[in-house]
Amino acid sequence: MLGDYIPASPPAYSAFYSNSFEGQGHHGGSAILVRRDIPCTSLELDTPLQAVAVKVFMDRPYTVCSLYLPPSVTVERGDLNHLVRDLPSPFILLGDFNGRHSLWGDSSVNPRGVLLASFIEDEGLGVLNTGDVTHLNSPTGTFTAIDISLCSPSALLDFTWRVLPDLYGSDHFPILLEGNRYEPQSRLPRWKLEKADWQFFRELTSSVSSVADFSSSDEAVTYFTDMLHSAALNSIPRTSGYFPKRPVPWWSPDCTTAVQEKRAAFSRLRRNRGDPTLLEDFRRARARARRVLKEARRASWKAYVSSINTKTPLTQVFRRVRTMAGKFSPSSPPVLKVNGIKIMDGLTVANTMAEAFAKVSSRDSRPLA
């Protein structure tokens, strides 16, 4: 529930929240989390709807908007029209719309779904849903498709939409949008200086040409830089440049078994929708998986706490806490604002900063004596 919430940013992510509104139920509010190594900036929305929007830079800037439409609240068509017209294109509009219609794959149609289908058609929006169900009603064991992914026409072919096969403790399936043109950003590889072969590095750099051999200082600098870089590549190992997947230390074979049994029970329920016996089997398997994972975390933490003493460095303790939670915090890339325009592309940011430094460092910018 994002109603009476305390804004928080999970480690490694920048968080953007909308507020729930009075009279729209005890559930409400929307949120967007953006990994901190992806440039982004928040957008102001003038809407009474529970929506939040962020502009993110991938291969090009995209506006991502998260929207929640409570089932018990009357949605005004004009508010929907105003929202999408306020979103810079290309945009993606995602959320729990609580509308059912065959246009996005639901087996039934409700009044909210009719309103949304008309709105989508009139605005010329693209529907990314492929027809898979997105929600499980746990009390009844019925499946619906009330989570909709919409986009501006220019972004329709940029993403592939699919539903993950596990609920992960929720009643909504996670939905994965994969970019068809975007490659995830990686961090710059770092030199592993502690594993360098310095003797080999000296041998590779022992033969240096004289400055007199070059026609200009720029040519000499280029030669010297290329020589050092080539020697380093051959004698100093580097990191891969990709963010490592950090497994939690408390995971055990029992955790794997419990999760596999829960997923198997859910798959049987999904193939035989509405079967009360399979629904009960799934509930038990899900409860057991939660219990096994909770006990594994608790046992691992108790074992670690018993191993520390007054001489244990605090940095080591906090590092262990973060490792147990599987947390990793990449650095946030810079976003520059030049002449009122926000720049998020890494190469453009670097060139802009270089031009600014060159300008203030040039001979023309120095005051006359």
N, C-alpha and C positions, 0 to 999 in steps of 0.2 A: 504494500500500500504506500502510495506516495502522497497521501493526504497531509497529515501532520508529520512531515518528515524533517530530518536534519540533513541538509545537503552534505554529501560526502563524495570524495573521488577515490574509487578503489585504486590501489597501487598499480602503476603501469598504464593507467587510463585517465583521460580527461573526461569528466562527467558534466552533462548538461541536463537540467531538469525543467519541467514545467510544473505548475501547481495544479492540484485538483480544485474544482470549483464548488462552492457551497450549493447544496441541493442536488448534486449529481452523484449521490451515493457514497458509501464509505470507501469504495475502491476508486482510485482515480490517479491522474497524473501520468506523464510520459517521461521517458529518459533516453538519452543517447550516450553511450560510452565510446570514446575514440581512443585507440591505442596511441600512446604518447609519441611514437616515432612517426606518426602520420600527421602532417600539418593540417590544422583545422581552425576554424573561427566560428563563433556563435552568430546567429542571425536573430534579429528582433522580429517578432510576429505580432501583428495587430489582429487578434482573433479571440473570440470567446471560447473557442474549442480547446481541449486539452492537448496541445501540440507544442513541440519543441523542434527547432531546425538548426542544423549545423552545415557549414560549407567545408568539405574535405577535399584535399588535393590528391588525386591518384595520377592517372595519365593526363587527366584534365580535371578542372574543378567540378564537383558534383554537390548539389544541395540534397541533404538527407533530412527528411522530416518524419518524426515519430508522432502518431496520432492515436488517441484512445477515445472511443465513442461508447460511453456506458450504455448498457442495454435498456435502462429504465428512463433515459433522458431523451426528450424529443430533439432531433437534429434538424436544424434549419438548412434547407438547400442553399440559400444565399451564403451562409457561413462557409460551406464547403467550397463554393465557387470562389469566394473571396480568398480563401486560404491558398488554393492552388495557383491563383493568379498573382499571389504575393510571393511565390517561391521562384527564385532565379532558376532558369533552365540551364542545363539539364538537371532534373530533380528526380528523387525517389521518395515516394510517400508510402510509409509502412505503418502497420498497426493492427490492433484488435478493433475491428469495426462492428462486431456483433451483428453482421448482416449476412443473410443466407440467400444464395442465388446460384443458379446453374452456370452463370457467366464465369465464375471462378471455381466451379467444381463441387458445390454443395448439392446434396440430394433433395433439398427442400428450398422453398422460397418464403421469406417473411417480408413484412412491409418495409423494414430497414433495407433489406436486400434490393427491393424494387427501386427505392429511392437512390441507392448507391449505383445501381446499374444504369439508371437514367442519367445520373450525374457524370459517370464515367464516359458514357456515349456522347453527351453534349460537350464535354470538355476535351474530347479526343484523346483520352489517356490510354496508356498501354497497361494491360494486366499481365503481370509476370507469373502469376499462379499457373500451375500446370494441371490442376484438378485434384491434387492430393488433399486429404483431410489434414487439418492443422490443430484440432482441439478434441480432447477426450472429456466427456462428462462422466466423472468418476462414479457418481451415484447410480446412473442408468447404464453406463457402459456404451453410450452412443457417441459416434464421431461426427464432427461438423467441420466446415471450412469457413471460419469466421475471421481468420487473419488474412488480410489482403495486402498484396504488394503492388503498388501502382507506380507509374513513371511517366515522364514526359515522352512524346513520340521519339525524340532524338536519342533517348537512352534505352529504347526497347530491346535493341540487339546487343547492348553492351554487357548484359548480365544473364547468367543461367540460374534459375530458381529451383530449389529442391528442399524437401522437408527431411530432417534427420530422423532416424528410426527410433530414437529413444526420447522419452519425456524428460529425463534428468530431474525427476522430482517435481515437475510442474504438471499442470493440466493442459498446457499448450506445447506443441512440438516446436523445437527450435527450427527456424527457417534460415537456410544458407543461400546467400546471393554471391555467386562467384563471378568476378569480372572476366569477360572474354578478351579484353585488351589490356588489362592491368596486371603488372607483375608486382607482387608485394615488395615493399622497400626492404633493403637489407642495410645493416650498419657497415661502416667502413672496416675492412680487415685491419687488425692491429698486429704490430710486430711483436713476436715472442723473444724479447731481448735476452731473457734468461736462458734460452736454448740456442742462442746464436753461436756459430762457428767463427769466432773472431780471428783465428789464425788464417782461415780460408779467406775471410773478408780482407785481411791485410794483403794477402797475396794477390787478390783481384784488383786492389787499388794501389799496388806498389808502383806500377808504371803510369806516370802522369806526364802528359805532354806539356811543353813549355808554353807560356802565354804568347811568346813570339810566333808560335806556330799558327795562331788564329788571326783572322783579318779584323775582328772586332771583339769587344768585351762581351757582347751578347752571345757570340758564338762560343767563346771560352766558357761562359757560365753554363750554357746548354750542354756542352761536352762534359763538364765536371759533374753536373747534376745527373745526366744520364749514366755516367760511369758509377756514381755512388748508388743510384737506384738499381742498376743491373747487378752490382756486387751484393747489395742487400737482398735482392730476390733470390740469389743463388746461395746465400750463406745464412740467412735469418728466416726461420719459419714464421708463418702468419696464421692468424685465426681465419676461419672460413668466411666470416662476414655475415653469417646467418644467426638469428637468435636461437639459442639452444632450447630444446625441450627439456625442462627441468622436472623429472619425476619426483613426487613427494616421497620422503623416506619411510613413511609409515605404511605404504602399500604392500600388501601381502598376497600370497596365493588364495587365501580365503576371500579377500576383497574381489579378486578377479572372478572367482567362482560365483560369488553372490551376485555380482553385476551381470554375469553371463546368464544366470538363472532368471534374473528379473527381465532381461531383454528377451529371453526365450519365451517366458510366460506372456510378455506383452505381444510378441509376434503371433502367438497362438490366438490371443484375444482379438488382434487386429484382423486375422484371417476369418474369425468366426464372431463377428460383431454381435453384441447383445447376449452372448452366452453367459448366464449367471455363474456357472461353475468356473469357467475360464476367467471371469472377472474377479471372482474371489481368489483364485490361484494367483492372479497378477497382484492383487492387493497384498497377499501374504509375502510373495517374493519381493515386492518393493519394500515392505516393512523390514524384512530380514536384511536386505541390502543396506538400508539406512542404518540398521543396528550394527552390522558387521563393520561398516566404514567408521562409524562413530567410536566403536570399541577399539579399532585399530589405531585411530588417531590418539585416543586417550592413553592406550598402553605405550605407544611410542613416546608421547610427551612425558609420561611418568618415568620411563626409563631414562630419558635425557635429563630430567630435573634431578634425579637421584645421582647423576654422574657429575654435576657441577658443584662448585664450592666457592668460597670467597675469593679465590685466586683466578677464577674463570673470567676472562675479559668480557665486558658488556657487549662489545662488538660481535664476539662469537655467539653470545646468547641471542642477540637480535637477528643475526644471520641465520641461526637455526630456526627461529620463529618464522622468518620469511620463507625459508626452505620448506618447512612443514606445510605452509599455506600454499606452496607452489607459486609464490609471487616473484615477479621480476619487473623492475622499473627502468625501461629504456629512457634515454634522454629525449626531451621534446624538441623537435626541430624549430628553428626560428620562423616567425611570420613577420615580414616587414610591411610597413605602410608607407608608400611613396606617392606623394601628390594625391592622397586620398584613396589610392588603390592598394589593396592588400596583395602581397606577393608571397606565394607559398612554395613554388617550385624550388628545389634545392639549388640547382644550377643558376637560376635567375637571382636567387637571394645572394649566392656567393659572388656573382658578377656585379650586382648592385653595390654590395659592400666594398668590393675591390675598387670600383670606380670612385666611391666616396673617399676611400683612403688615399687613392692616387691623387684625387683633386686637392685634398687638404695637405698632402705631402709634396706637391709639386713646387717648383721654384716660383711660379707665378703667385702662389698663395702666401708666400712669405712676406712679412712686412719689410718695407725698405728701411735700411739703417739710417 
